[in-house]
Amino acid sequence: MQRTLKSDFLGPEDLTICQHVFDQICADARLSDRQSLDAQLLASTVLTVFQASPEMSKADLLAAILSRRNDFDKLAG
């Protein structure tokens, strides 16, 4: 399924990609509380970045989120 517009709904494959990236970053950061504010911010960012680029792969999404890591560090610190 190819998304062409930012306003399109996310399909199951899209959600799987976002979930894998979220899970990987949480594991790498040892973020175990998935209900924390940090986790919610991360989830929101993953979805926002993914929706902004309809053809983004899992590797591209992960790289895009990791490139924003300083933004998260500033908020947490």
PQR file with spaces between the fields and no chain letter, atoms N, CA, C, O and H, PARSE charges and radii, in Angstrom:
ATOM       1  N    MET     1       0.841   -1.181    0.000 -0.4000 1.5000
ATOM       2  CA   MET     1       0.000    0.000    0.000 -0.0000 2.0000
ATOM       3  C    MET     1       0.883    1.241    0.000  0.5500 1.7000
ATOM       4  O    MET     1       1.736    1.402    0.873 -0.5500 1.4000
ATOM       5  N    GLN     2       0.686    2.087   -0.947 -0.4000 1.5000
ATOM       6  CA   GLN     2       1.465    3.312   -1.088 -0.0000 2.0000
ATOM       7  C    GLN     2       0.655    4.495   -0.591  0.5500 1.7000
ATOM       8  O    GLN     2      -0.459    4.724   -1.062 -0.5500 1.4000
ATOM       9  H    GLN     2      -0.007    1.956   -1.656  0.4000 1.0000
ATOM      10  N    ARG     3       1.202    5.253    0.360 -0.4000 1.5000
ATOM      11  CA   ARG     3       0.553    6.479    0.797 -0.0000 2.0000
ATOM      12  C    ARG     3       1.049    7.599   -0.088  0.5500 1.7000
ATOM      13  O    ARG     3       2.235    7.661   -0.410 -0.5500 1.4000
ATOM      14  H    ARG     3       2.107    5.066    0.742  0.4000 1.0000
ATOM      15  N    THR     4       0.156    8.480   -0.482 -0.4000 1.5000
ATOM      16  CA   THR     4       0.570    9.578   -1.345 -0.0000 2.0000
ATOM      17  C    THR     4       0.354   10.938   -0.710  0.5500 1.7000
ATOM      18  O    THR     4       0.971   11.915   -1.133 -0.5500 1.4000
ATOM      19  H    THR     4      -0.808    8.429   -0.221  0.4000 1.0000
ATOM      20  N    LEU     5      -0.491   11.026    0.277 -0.4000 1.5000
ATOM      21  CA   LEU     5      -0.779   12.304    0.925 -0.0000 2.0000
ATOM      22  C    LEU     5      -0.515   12.203    2.416  0.5500 1.7000
ATOM      23  O    LEU     5      -0.699   11.143    3.015 -0.5500 1.4000
ATOM      24  H    LEU     5      -0.993   10.232    0.621  0.4000 1.0000
ATOM      25  N    LYS     6      -0.084   13.303    3.015 -0.4000 1.5000
ATOM      26  CA   LYS     6       0.140   13.324    4.458 -0.0000 2.0000
ATOM      27  C    LYS     6      -1.132   13.012    5.227  0.5500 1.7000
ATOM      28  O    LYS     6      -1.072   12.503    6.346 -0.5500 1.4000
ATOM      29  H    LYS     6       0.065   14.163    2.528  0.4000 1.0000
ATOM      30  N    SER     7      -2.274   13.311    4.642 -0.4000 1.5000
ATOM      31  CA   SER     7      -3.525   13.135    5.366 -0.0000 2.0000
ATOM      32  C    SER     7      -4.054   11.705    5.295  0.5500 1.7000
ATOM      33  O    SER     7      -5.039   11.381    5.959 -0.5500 1.4000
ATOM      34  H    SER     7      -2.322   13.725    3.733  0.4000 1.0000
ATOM      35  N    ASP     8      -3.417   10.847    4.502 -0.4000 1.5000
ATOM      36  CA   ASP     8      -3.871    9.462    4.415 -0.0000 2.0000
ATOM      37  C    ASP     8      -3.724    8.774    5.771  0.5500 1.7000
ATOM      38  O    ASP     8      -2.837    9.097    6.561 -0.5500 1.4000
ATOM      39  H    ASP     8      -2.617   11.111    3.963  0.4000 1.0000
ATOM      40  N    PHE     9      -4.607    7.832    6.013 -0.4000 1.5000
ATOM      41  CA   PHE     9      -4.515    7.050    7.237 -0.0000 2.0000
ATOM      42  C    PHE     9      -3.316    6.120    7.169  0.5500 1.7000
ATOM      43  O    PHE     9      -2.908    5.697    6.087 -0.5500 1.4000
ATOM      44  H    PHE     9      -5.327    7.570    5.371  0.4000 1.0000
ATOM      45  N    LEU    10      -2.762    5.810    8.314 -0.4000 1.5000
ATOM      46  CA   LEU    10      -1.690    4.831    8.366 -0.0000 2.0000
ATOM      47  C    LEU    10      -2.287    3.437    8.316  0.5500 1.7000
ATOM      48  O    LEU    10      -3.243    3.136    9.031 -0.5500 1.4000
ATOM      49  H    LEU    10      -3.093    6.154    9.193  0.4000 1.0000
ATOM      50  N    GLY    11      -1.729    2.602    7.483 -0.4000 1.5000
ATOM      51  CA   GLY    11      -2.179    1.222    7.380 -0.0000 2.0000
ATOM      52  C    GLY    11      -1.405    0.334    8.330  0.5500 1.7000
ATOM      53  O    GLY    11      -0.500    0.800    9.022 -0.5500 1.4000
ATOM      54  H    GLY    11      -0.953    2.847    6.902  0.4000 1.0000
ATOM      55  N    PRO    12      -1.756   -0.944    8.368 -0.5600 1.5000
ATOM      56  CA   PRO    12      -1.077   -1.881    9.271  0.2800 2.0000
ATOM      57  C    PRO    12       0.429   -1.960    9.037  0.5500 1.7000
ATOM      58  O    PRO    12       1.200   -2.042    9.993 -0.5500 1.4000
ATOM      59  N    GLU    13       0.850   -1.935    7.783 -0.4000 1.5000
ATOM      60  CA   GLU    13       2.286   -1.996    7.493 -0.0000 2.0000
ATOM      61  C    GLU    13       2.991   -0.736    7.995  0.5500 1.7000
ATOM      62  O    GLU    13       4.103   -0.807    8.520 -0.5500 1.4000
ATOM      63  H    GLU    13       0.224   -1.868    7.007  0.4000 1.0000
ATOM      64  N    ASP    14       2.349    0.399    7.834 -0.4000 1.5000
ATOM      65  CA   ASP    14       2.910    1.663    8.316 -0.0000 2.0000
ATOM      66  C    ASP    14       3.063    1.634    9.831  0.5500 1.7000
ATOM      67  O    ASP    14       4.101    2.018   10.370 -0.5500 1.4000
ATOM      68  H    ASP    14       1.446    0.457    7.407  0.4000 1.0000
ATOM      69  N    LEU    15       2.021    1.174   10.507 -0.4000 1.5000
ATOM      70  CA   LEU    15       2.061    1.111   11.968 -0.0000 2.0000
ATOM      71  C    LEU    15       3.129    0.134   12.452  0.5500 1.7000
ATOM      72  O    LEU    15       3.756    0.363   13.487 -0.5500 1.4000
ATOM      73  H    LEU    15       1.178    0.862   10.069  0.4000 1.0000
ATOM      74  N    THR    16       3.335   -0.940   11.718 -0.4000 1.5000
ATOM      75  CA   THR    16       4.374   -1.909   12.077 -0.0000 2.0000
ATOM      76  C    THR    16       5.754   -1.273   11.996  0.5500 1.7000
ATOM      77  O    THR    16       6.591   -1.478   12.876 -0.5500 1.4000
ATOM      78  H    THR    16       2.825   -1.126   10.878  0.4000 1.0000
ATOM      79  N    ILE    17       5.990   -0.507   10.945 -0.4000 1.5000
ATOM      80  CA   ILE    17       7.273    0.190   10.803 -0.0000 2.0000
ATOM      81  C    ILE    17       7.474    1.148   11.976  0.5500 1.7000
ATOM      82  O    ILE    17       8.533    1.159   12.604 -0.5500 1.4000
ATOM      83  H    ILE    17       5.311   -0.341   10.230  0.4000 1.0000
ATOM      84  N    CYS    18       6.459    1.944   12.261 -0.4000 1.5000
ATOM      85  CA   CYS    18       6.560    2.907   13.369 -0.0000 2.0000
ATOM      86  C    CYS    18       6.779    2.200   14.700  0.5500 1.7000
ATOM      87  O    CYS    18       7.581    2.653   15.517 -0.5500 1.4000
ATOM      88  H    CYS    18       5.599    1.935   11.751  0.4000 1.0000
ATOM      89  N    GLN    19       6.079    1.103   14.924 -0.4000 1.5000
ATOM      90  CA   GLN    19       6.219    0.350   16.172 -0.0000 2.0000
ATOM      91  C    GLN    19       7.631   -0.210   16.311  0.5500 1.7000
ATOM      92  O    GLN    19       8.219   -0.142   17.391 -0.5500 1.4000
ATOM      93  H    GLN    19       5.427    0.735   14.260  0.4000 1.0000
ATOM      94  N    HIS    20       8.182   -0.764   15.228 -0.4000 1.5000
ATOM      95  CA   HIS    20       9.536   -1.318   15.290 -0.0000 2.0000
ATOM      96  C    HIS    20      10.563   -0.245   15.625  0.5500 1.7000
ATOM      97  O    HIS    20      11.469   -0.477   16.426 -0.5500 1.4000
ATOM      98  H    HIS    20       7.704   -0.819   14.351  0.4000 1.0000
ATOM      99  N    VAL    21      10.424    0.922   15.016 -0.4000 1.5000
ATOM     100  CA   VAL    21      11.357    2.012   15.293 -0.0000 2.0000
ATOM     101  C    VAL    21      11.208    2.477   16.741  0.5500 1.7000
ATOM     102  O    VAL    21      12.203    2.665   17.441 -0.5500 1.4000
ATOM     103  H    VAL    21       9.688    1.110   14.366  0.4000 1.0000
ATOM     104  N    PHE    22       9.977    2.659   17.185 -0.4000 1.5000
ATOM     105  CA   PHE    22       9.720    3.041   18.576 -0.0000 2.0000
ATOM     106  C    PHE    22      10.331    2.026   19.536  0.5500 1.7000
ATOM     107  O    PHE    22      11.027    2.400   20.480 -0.5500 1.4000
ATOM     108  H    PHE    22       9.169    2.506   16.617  0.4000 1.0000
ATOM     109  N    ASP    23      10.070    0.733   19.293 -0.4000 1.5000
ATOM     110  CA   ASP    23      10.591   -0.325   20.168 -0.0000 2.0000
ATOM     111  C    ASP    23      12.112   -0.341   20.188  0.5500 1.7000
ATOM     112  O    ASP    23      12.718   -0.513   21.246 -0.5500 1.4000
ATOM     113  H    ASP    23       9.505    0.429   18.526  0.4000 1.0000
ATOM     114  N    GLN    24      12.734   -0.162   19.019 -0.4000 1.5000
ATOM     115  CA   GLN    24      14.192   -0.192   18.953 -0.0000 2.0000
ATOM     116  C    GLN    24      14.798    0.974   19.723  0.5500 1.7000
ATOM     117  O    GLN    24      15.764    0.793   20.465 -0.5500 1.4000
ATOM     118  H    GLN    24      12.241   -0.023   18.160  0.4000 1.0000
ATOM     119  N    ILE    25      14.245    2.152   19.555 -0.4000 1.5000
ATOM     120  CA   ILE    25      14.784    3.313   20.261 -0.0000 2.0000
ATOM     121  C    ILE    25      14.564    3.179   21.768  0.5500 1.7000
ATOM     122  O    ILE    25      15.447    3.515   22.556 -0.5500 1.4000
ATOM     123  H    ILE    25      13.461    2.298   18.952  0.4000 1.0000
ATOM     124  N    CYS    26      13.399    2.693   22.166 -0.4000 1.5000
ATOM     125  CA   CYS    26      13.143    2.467   23.597 -0.0000 2.0000
ATOM     126  C    CYS    26      14.131    1.468   24.178  0.5500 1.7000
ATOM     127  O    CYS    26      14.649    1.674   25.276 -0.5500 1.4000
ATOM     128  H    CYS    26      12.682    2.419   21.526  0.4000 1.0000
ATOM     129  N    ALA    27      14.396    0.393   23.453 -0.4000 1.5000
ATOM     130  CA   ALA    27      15.336   -0.620   23.935 -0.0000 2.0000
ATOM     131  C    ALA    27      16.746   -0.040   24.032  0.5500 1.7000
ATOM     132  O    ALA    27      17.439   -0.241   25.029 -0.5500 1.4000
ATOM     133  H    ALA    27      13.976    0.226   22.561  0.4000 1.0000
ATOM     134  N    ASP    28      17.162    0.676   22.995 -0.4000 1.5000
ATOM     135  CA   ASP    28      18.509    1.264   22.992 -0.0000 2.0000
ATOM     136  C    ASP    28      18.678    2.286   24.109  0.5500 1.7000
ATOM     137  O    ASP    28      19.753    2.388   24.701 -0.5500 1.4000
ATOM     138  H    ASP    28      16.599    0.840   22.185  0.4000 1.0000
ATOM     139  N    ALA    29      17.627    3.039   24.398 -0.4000 1.5000
ATOM     140  CA   ALA    29      17.679    4.080   25.433 -0.0000 2.0000
ATOM     141  C    ALA    29      17.303    3.546   26.811  0.5500 1.7000
ATOM     142  O    ALA    29      17.293    4.286   27.795 -0.5500 1.4000
ATOM     143  H    ALA    29      16.754    2.956   23.917  0.4000 1.0000
ATOM     144  N    ARG    30      16.994    2.254   26.868 -0.4000 1.5000
ATOM     145  CA   ARG    30      16.544    1.623   28.117 -0.0000 2.0000
ATOM     146  C    ARG    30      15.350    2.355   28.708  0.5500 1.7000
ATOM     147  O    ARG    30      15.268    2.588   29.915 -0.5500 1.4000
ATOM     148  H    ARG    30      17.002    1.653   26.069  0.4000 1.0000
ATOM     149  N    LEU    31      14.431    2.708   27.826 -0.4000 1.5000
ATOM     150  CA   LEU    31      13.203    3.381   28.230 -0.0000 2.0000
ATOM     151  C    LEU    31      12.134    2.311   28.436  0.5500 1.7000
ATOM     152  O    LEU    31      11.467    1.895   27.488 -0.5500 1.4000
ATOM     153  H    LEU    31      14.498    2.519   26.847  0.4000 1.0000
ATOM     154  N    SER    32      11.979    1.878   29.667 -0.4000 1.5000
ATOM     155  CA   SER    32      11.081    0.759   29.945 -0.0000 2.0000
ATOM     156  C    SER    32       9.643    1.193   30.211  0.5500 1.7000
ATOM     157  O    SER    32       8.717    0.406   30.016 -0.5500 1.4000
ATOM     158  H    SER    32      12.521    2.216   30.437  0.4000 1.0000
ATOM     159  N    ASP    33       9.446    2.421   30.650 -0.4000 1.5000
ATOM     160  CA   ASP    33       8.100    2.908   30.939 -0.0000 2.0000
ATOM     161  C    ASP    33       7.492    3.489   29.670  0.5500 1.7000
ATOM     162  O    ASP    33       7.706    4.658   29.348 -0.5500 1.4000
ATOM     163  H    ASP    33      10.198    3.060   30.809  0.4000 1.0000
ATOM     164  N    ARG    34       6.733    2.669   28.954 -0.4000 1.5000
ATOM     165  CA   ARG    34       6.158    3.078   27.671 -0.0000 2.0000
ATOM     166  C    ARG    34       5.017    4.081   27.837  0.5500 1.7000
ATOM     167  O    ARG    34       4.498    4.591   26.844 -0.5500 1.4000
ATOM     168  H    ARG    34       6.559    1.720   29.215  0.4000 1.0000
ATOM     169  N    GLN    35       4.623    4.369   29.072 -0.4000 1.5000
ATOM     170  CA   GLN    35       3.573    5.350   29.338 -0.0000 2.0000
ATOM     171  C    GLN    35       4.148    6.693   29.802  0.5500 1.7000
ATOM     172  O    GLN    35       3.403    7.634   30.076 -0.5500 1.4000
ATOM     173  H    GLN    35       5.045    3.955   29.879  0.4000 1.0000
ATOM     174  N    SER    36       5.478    6.769   29.887 -0.4000 1.5000
ATOM     175  CA   SER    36       6.107    7.997   30.369 -0.0000 2.0000
ATOM     176  C    SER    36       5.954    9.119   29.339  0.5500 1.7000
ATOM     177  O    SER    36       5.645    8.876   28.172 -0.5500 1.4000
ATOM     178  H    SER    36       6.083    6.004   29.665  0.4000 1.0000
ATOM     179  N    LEU    37       6.174   10.326   29.789 -0.4000 1.5000
ATOM     180  CA   LEU    37       6.117   11.479   28.905 -0.0000 2.0000
ATOM     181  C    LEU    37       7.164   11.359   27.791  0.5500 1.7000
ATOM     182  O    LEU    37       6.899   11.703   26.639 -0.5500 1.4000
ATOM     183  H    LEU    37       6.425   10.524   30.737  0.4000 1.0000
ATOM     184  N    ASP    38       8.347   10.871   28.148 -0.4000 1.5000
ATOM     185  CA   ASP    38       9.396   10.688   27.141 -0.0000 2.0000
ATOM     186  C    ASP    38       8.959    9.714   26.055  0.5500 1.7000
ATOM     187  O    ASP    38       9.186    9.961   24.871 -0.5500 1.4000
ATOM     188  H    ASP    38       8.562   10.591   29.084  0.4000 1.0000
ATOM     189  N    ALA    39       8.338    8.613   26.449 -0.4000 1.5000
ATOM     190  CA   ALA    39       7.873    7.616   25.487 -0.0000 2.0000
ATOM     191  C    ALA    39       6.749    8.179   24.619  0.5500 1.7000
ATOM     192  O    ALA    39       6.692    7.911   23.419 -0.5500 1.4000
ATOM     193  H    ALA    39       8.154    8.412   27.412  0.4000 1.0000
ATOM     194  N    GLN    40       5.873    8.945   25.217 -0.4000 1.5000
ATOM     195  CA   GLN    40       4.781    9.552   24.451 -0.0000 2.0000
ATOM     196  C    GLN    40       5.315   10.559   23.444  0.5500 1.7000
ATOM     197  O    GLN    40       4.828   10.624   22.316 -0.5500 1.4000
ATOM     198  H    GLN    40       5.919    9.163   26.192  0.4000 1.0000
ATOM     199  N    LEU    41       6.305   11.341   23.838 -0.4000 1.5000
ATOM     200  CA   LEU    41       6.927   12.291   22.926 -0.0000 2.0000
ATOM     201  C    LEU    41       7.622   11.556   21.783  0.5500 1.7000
ATOM     202  O    LEU    41       7.520   11.963   20.625 -0.5500 1.4000
ATOM     203  H    LEU    41       6.701   11.289   24.755  0.4000 1.0000
ATOM     204  N    LEU    42       8.315   10.495   22.103 -0.4000 1.5000
ATOM     205  CA   LEU    42       8.981    9.694   21.084 -0.0000 2.0000
ATOM     206  C    LEU    42       7.965    9.120   20.107  0.5500 1.7000
ATOM     207  O    LEU    42       8.159    9.207   18.895 -0.5500 1.4000
ATOM     208  H    LEU    42       8.398   10.165   23.044  0.4000 1.0000
ATOM     209  N    ALA    43       6.891    8.539   20.614 -0.4000 1.5000
ATOM     210  CA   ALA    43       5.866    7.955   19.748 -0.0000 2.0000
ATOM     211  C    ALA    43       5.263    9.005   18.830  0.5500 1.7000
ATOM     212  O    ALA    43       5.066    8.757   17.641 -0.5500 1.4000
ATOM     213  H    ALA    43       6.733    8.469   21.599  0.4000 1.0000
ATOM     214  N    SER    44       4.976   10.154   19.370 -0.4000 1.5000
ATOM     215  CA   SER    44       4.409   11.239   18.578 -0.0000 2.0000
ATOM     216  C    SER    44       5.374   11.679   17.480  0.5500 1.7000
ATOM     217  O    SER    44       4.964   11.933   16.347 -0.5500 1.4000
ATOM     218  H    SER    44       5.136   10.355   20.336  0.4000 1.0000
ATOM     219  N    THR    45       6.644   11.765   17.823 -0.4000 1.5000
ATOM     220  CA   THR    45       7.651   12.175   16.855 -0.0000 2.0000
ATOM     221  C    THR    45       7.804   11.137   15.752  0.5500 1.7000
ATOM     222  O    THR    45       7.908   11.489   14.577 -0.5500 1.4000
ATOM     223  H    THR    45       6.976   11.558   18.743  0.4000 1.0000
ATOM     224  N    VAL    46       7.819    9.861   16.124 -0.4000 1.5000
ATOM     225  CA   VAL    46       7.926    8.789   15.126 -0.0000 2.0000
ATOM     226  C    VAL    46       6.779    8.886   14.129  0.5500 1.7000
ATOM     227  O    VAL    46       6.997    8.827   12.919 -0.5500 1.4000
ATOM     228  H    VAL    46       7.735    9.576   17.079  0.4000 1.0000
ATOM     229  N    LEU    47       5.572    9.033   14.628 -0.4000 1.5000
ATOM     230  CA   LEU    47       4.408    9.115   13.740 -0.0000 2.0000
ATOM     231  C    LEU    47       4.450   10.367   12.868  0.5500 1.7000
ATOM     232  O    LEU    47       4.147   10.303   11.677 -0.5500 1.4000
ATOM     233  H    LEU    47       5.394    9.081   15.611  0.4000 1.0000
ATOM     234  N    THR    48       4.820   11.494   13.449 -0.4000 1.5000
ATOM     235  CA   THR    48       4.871   12.753   12.697 -0.0000 2.0000
ATOM     236  C    THR    48       5.905   12.692   11.583  0.5500 1.7000
ATOM     237  O    THR    48       5.631   13.094   10.452 -0.5500 1.4000
ATOM     238  H    THR    48       5.066   11.546   14.417  0.4000 1.0000
ATOM     239  N    VAL    49       7.080   12.194   11.899 -0.4000 1.5000
ATOM     240  CA   VAL    49       8.142   12.100   10.892 -0.0000 2.0000
ATOM     241  C    VAL    49       7.740   11.115    9.799  0.5500 1.7000
ATOM     242  O    VAL    49       7.960   11.375    8.616 -0.5500 1.4000
ATOM     243  H    VAL    49       7.302   11.868   12.818  0.4000 1.0000
ATOM     244  N    PHE    50       7.160   10.001   10.188 -0.4000 1.5000
ATOM     245  CA   PHE    50       6.752    8.999    9.200 -0.0000 2.0000
ATOM     246  C    PHE    50       5.682    9.564    8.268  0.5500 1.7000
ATOM     247  O    PHE    50       5.756    9.366    7.055 -0.5500 1.4000
ATOM     248  H    PHE    50       6.981    9.790   11.149  0.4000 1.0000
ATOM     249  N    GLN    51       4.710   10.249    8.806 -0.4000 1.5000
ATOM     250  CA   GLN    51       3.635   10.800    7.984 -0.0000 2.0000
ATOM     251  C    GLN    51       4.134   11.885    7.039  0.5500 1.7000
ATOM     252  O    GLN    51       3.534   12.113    5.988 -0.5500 1.4000
ATOM     253  H    GLN    51       4.649   10.409    9.792  0.4000 1.0000
ATOM     254  N    ALA    52       5.214   12.551    7.396 -0.4000 1.5000
ATOM     255  CA   ALA    52       5.747   13.620    6.555 -0.0000 2.0000
ATOM     256  C    ALA    52       6.439   13.093    5.302  0.5500 1.7000
ATOM     257  O    ALA    52       6.640   13.841    4.345 -0.5500 1.4000
ATOM     258  H    ALA    52       5.701   12.365    8.249  0.4000 1.0000
ATOM     259  N    SER    53       6.803   11.815    5.300 -0.4000 1.5000
ATOM     260  CA   SER    53       7.517   11.218    4.165 -0.0000 2.0000
ATOM     261  C    SER    53       6.861    9.906    3.780  0.5500 1.7000
ATOM     262  O    SER    53       7.190    8.861    4.341 -0.5500 1.4000
ATOM     263  H    SER    53       6.640   11.207    6.077  0.4000 1.0000
ATOM     264  N    PRO    54       5.940    9.948    2.834 -0.5600 1.5000
ATOM     265  CA   PRO    54       5.138    8.772    2.485  0.2800 2.0000
ATOM     266  C    PRO    54       5.929    7.531    2.074  0.5500 1.7000
ATOM     267  O    PRO    54       5.431    6.415    2.220 -0.5500 1.4000
ATOM     268  N    GLU    55       7.141    7.699    1.566 -0.4000 1.5000
ATOM     269  CA   GLU    55       7.885    6.534    1.087 -0.0000 2.0000
ATOM     270  C    GLU    55       9.039    6.158    2.011  0.5500 1.7000
ATOM     271  O    GLU    55       9.978    5.489    1.581 -0.5500 1.4000
ATOM     272  H    GLU    55       7.545    8.606    1.448  0.4000 1.0000
ATOM     273  N    MET    56       8.982    6.574    3.260 -0.4000 1.5000
ATOM     274  CA   MET    56      10.073    6.339    4.199 -0.0000 2.0000
ATOM     275  C    MET    56      10.151    4.867    4.602  0.5500 1.7000
ATOM     276  O    MET    56       9.144    4.254    4.958 -0.5500 1.4000
ATOM     277  H    MET    56       8.219    7.118    3.609  0.4000 1.0000
ATOM     278  N    SER    57      11.356    4.315    4.542 -0.4000 1.5000
ATOM     279  CA   SER    57      11.584    2.945    4.990 -0.0000 2.0000
ATOM     280  C    SER    57      11.825    2.928    6.491  0.5500 1.7000
ATOM     281  O    SER    57      11.975    3.978    7.115 -0.5500 1.4000
ATOM     282  H    SER    57      12.174    4.813    4.253  0.4000 1.0000
ATOM     283  N    LYS    58      11.861    1.735    7.066 -0.4000 1.5000
ATOM     284  CA   LYS    58      12.136    1.616    8.493 -0.0000 2.0000
ATOM     285  C    LYS    58      13.524    2.160    8.817  0.5500 1.7000
ATOM     286  O    LYS    58      13.693    2.851    9.822 -0.5500 1.4000
ATOM     287  H    LYS    58      11.739    0.881    6.559  0.4000 1.0000
ATOM     288  N    ALA    59      14.510    1.864    7.991 -0.4000 1.5000
ATOM     289  CA   ALA    59      15.873    2.355    8.224 -0.0000 2.0000
ATOM     290  C    ALA    59      15.926    3.880    8.131  0.5500 1.7000
ATOM     291  O    ALA    59      16.595    4.535    8.930 -0.5500 1.4000
ATOM     292  H    ALA    59      14.373    1.304    7.174  0.4000 1.0000
ATOM     293  N    ASP    60      15.220    4.434    7.154 -0.4000 1.5000
ATOM     294  CA   ASP    60      15.190    5.896    7.006 -0.0000 2.0000
ATOM     295  C    ASP    60      14.513    6.556    8.202  0.5500 1.7000
ATOM     296  O    ASP    60      14.972    7.585    8.699 -0.5500 1.4000
ATOM     297  H    ASP    60      14.676    3.902    6.505  0.4000 1.0000
ATOM     298  N    LEU    61      13.423    5.958    8.656 -0.4000 1.5000
ATOM     299  CA   LEU    61      12.705    6.504    9.803 -0.0000 2.0000
ATOM     300  C    LEU    61      13.577    6.458   11.045  0.5500 1.7000
ATOM     301  O    LEU    61      13.647    7.431   11.797 -0.5500 1.4000
ATOM     302  H    LEU    61      13.050    5.122    8.252  0.4000 1.0000
ATOM     303  N    LEU    62      14.233    5.347   11.259 -0.4000 1.5000
ATOM     304  CA   LEU    62      15.114    5.217   12.417 -0.0000 2.0000
ATOM     305  C    LEU    62      16.216    6.282   12.364  0.5500 1.7000
ATOM     306  O    LEU    62      16.503    6.934   13.368 -0.5500 1.4000
ATOM     307  H    LEU    62      14.176    4.557   10.648  0.4000 1.0000
ATOM     308  N    ALA    63      16.819    6.451   11.206 -0.4000 1.5000
ATOM     309  CA   ALA    63      17.879    7.452   11.056 -0.0000 2.0000
ATOM     310  C    ALA    63      17.343    8.859   11.306  0.5500 1.7000
ATOM     311  O    ALA    63      18.008    9.674   11.945 -0.5500 1.4000
ATOM     312  H    ALA    63      16.585    5.921   10.391  0.4000 1.0000
ATOM     313  N    ALA    64      16.147    9.143   10.804 -0.4000 1.5000
ATOM     314  CA   ALA    64      15.551   10.467   10.992 -0.0000 2.0000
ATOM     315  C    ALA    64      15.280   10.743   12.464  0.5500 1.7000
ATOM     316  O    ALA    64      15.513   11.854   12.942 -0.5500 1.4000
ATOM     317  H    ALA    64      15.607    8.481   10.285  0.4000 1.0000
ATOM     318  N    ILE    65      14.791    9.747   13.179 -0.4000 1.5000
ATOM     319  CA   ILE    65      14.505    9.933   14.599 -0.0000 2.0000
ATOM     320  C    ILE    65      15.808   10.063   15.389  0.5500 1.7000
ATOM     321  O    ILE    65      15.916   10.910   16.277 -0.5500 1.4000
ATOM     322  H    ILE    65      14.602    8.845   12.791  0.4000 1.0000
ATOM     323  N    LEU    66      16.780    9.239   15.072 -0.4000 1.5000
ATOM     324  CA   LEU    66      18.055    9.310   15.784 -0.0000 2.0000
ATOM     325  C    LEU    66      18.759   10.635   15.528  0.5500 1.7000
ATOM     326  O    LEU    66      19.485   11.125   16.393 -0.5500 1.4000
ATOM     327  H    LEU    66      16.692    8.551   14.352  0.4000 1.0000
ATOM     328  N    SER    67      18.554   11.222   14.350 -0.4000 1.5000
ATOM     329  CA   SER    67      19.173   12.516   14.062 -0.0000 2.0000
ATOM     330  C    SER    67      18.553   13.619   14.908  0.5500 1.7000
ATOM     331  O    SER    67      19.138   14.691   15.058 -0.5500 1.4000
ATOM     332  H    SER    67      17.964   10.824   13.648  0.4000 1.0000
ATOM     333  N    ARG    68      17.382   13.364   15.455 -0.4000 1.5000
ATOM     334  CA   ARG    68      16.704   14.326   16.330 -0.0000 2.0000
ATOM     335  C    ARG    68      16.973   14.045   17.801  0.5500 1.7000
ATOM     336  O    ARG    68      16.356   14.659   18.672 -0.5500 1.4000
ATOM     337  H    ARG    68      16.907   12.493   15.332  0.4000 1.0000
ATOM     338  N    ARG    69      17.866   13.145   18.082 -0.4000 1.5000
ATOM     339  CA   ARG    69      18.129   12.727   19.459 -0.0000 2.0000
ATOM     340  C    ARG    69      18.503   13.896   20.358  0.5500 1.7000
ATOM     341  O    ARG    69      18.125   13.929   21.529 -0.5500 1.4000
ATOM     342  H    ARG    69      18.367   12.646   17.375  0.4000 1.0000
ATOM     343  N    ASN    70      19.243   14.853   19.815 -0.4000 1.5000
ATOM     344  CA   ASN    70      19.618   16.022   20.619 -0.0000 2.0000
ATOM     345  C    ASN    70      18.388   16.784   21.084  0.5500 1.7000
ATOM     346  O    ASN    70      18.387   17.352   22.176 -0.5500 1.4000
ATOM     347  H    ASN    70      19.550   14.826   18.864  0.4000 1.0000
ATOM     348  N    ASP    71      17.340   16.801   20.267 -0.4000 1.5000
ATOM     349  CA   ASP    71      16.109   17.471   20.669 -0.0000 2.0000
ATOM     350  C    ASP    71      15.530   16.809   21.916  0.5500 1.7000
ATOM     351  O    ASP    71      15.055   17.494   22.822 -0.5500 1.4000
ATOM     352  H    ASP    71      17.341   16.340   19.379  0.4000 1.0000
ATOM     353  N    PHE    72      15.570   15.476   21.962 -0.4000 1.5000
ATOM     354  CA   PHE    72      15.043   14.754   23.113 -0.0000 2.0000
ATOM     355  C    PHE    72      15.935   14.970   24.329  0.5500 1.7000
ATOM     356  O    PHE    72      15.441   15.140   25.444 -0.5500 1.4000
ATOM     357  H    PHE    72      15.956   14.919   21.226  0.4000 1.0000
ATOM     358  N    ASP    73      17.256   14.963   24.113 -0.4000 1.5000
ATOM     359  CA   ASP    73      18.180   15.162   25.233 -0.0000 2.0000
ATOM     360  C    ASP    73      17.969   16.527   25.872  0.5500 1.7000
ATOM     361  O    ASP    73      18.037   16.650   27.095 -0.5500 1.4000
ATOM     362  H    ASP    73      17.657   14.825   23.208  0.4000 1.0000
ATOM     363  N    LYS    74      17.714   17.559   25.061 -0.4000 1.5000
ATOM     364  CA   LYS    74      17.497   18.907   25.587 -0.0000 2.0000
ATOM     365  C    LYS    74      16.241   18.955   26.443  0.5500 1.7000
ATOM     366  O    LYS    74      16.219   19.612   27.484 -0.5500 1.4000
ATOM     367  H    LYS    74      17.659   17.459   24.067  0.4000 1.0000
ATOM     368  N    LEU    75      15.191   18.256   26.004 -0.4000 1.5000
ATOM     369  CA   LEU    75      13.947   18.249   26.765 -0.0000 2.0000
ATOM     370  C    LEU    75      14.099   17.494   28.084  0.5500 1.7000
ATOM     371  O    LEU    75      13.579   17.915   29.118 -0.5500 1.4000
ATOM     372  H    LEU    75      15.209   17.722   25.158  0.4000 1.0000
ATOM     373  N    ALA    76      14.818   16.375   28.031 -0.4000 1.5000
ATOM     374  CA   ALA    76      14.962   15.536   29.222 -0.0000 2.0000
ATOM     375  C    ALA    76      15.960   16.141   30.206  0.5500 1.7000
ATOM     376  O    ALA    76      15.825   15.960   31.416 -0.5500 1.4000
ATOM     377  H    ALA    76      15.240   16.033   27.191  0.4000 1.0000
ATOM     378  N    GLY    77      16.948   16.848   29.700 -0.4000 1.5000
ATOM     379  CA   GLY    77      18.014   17.345   30.549 -0.0000 2.0000
ATOM     380  C    GLY    77      17.747   18.713   30.989  0.5500 1.7000
ATOM     381  O    GLY    77      18.550   19.294   31.719 -0.5500 1.4000
ATOM     382  H    GLY    77      17.057   16.994   28.717  0.4000 1.0000
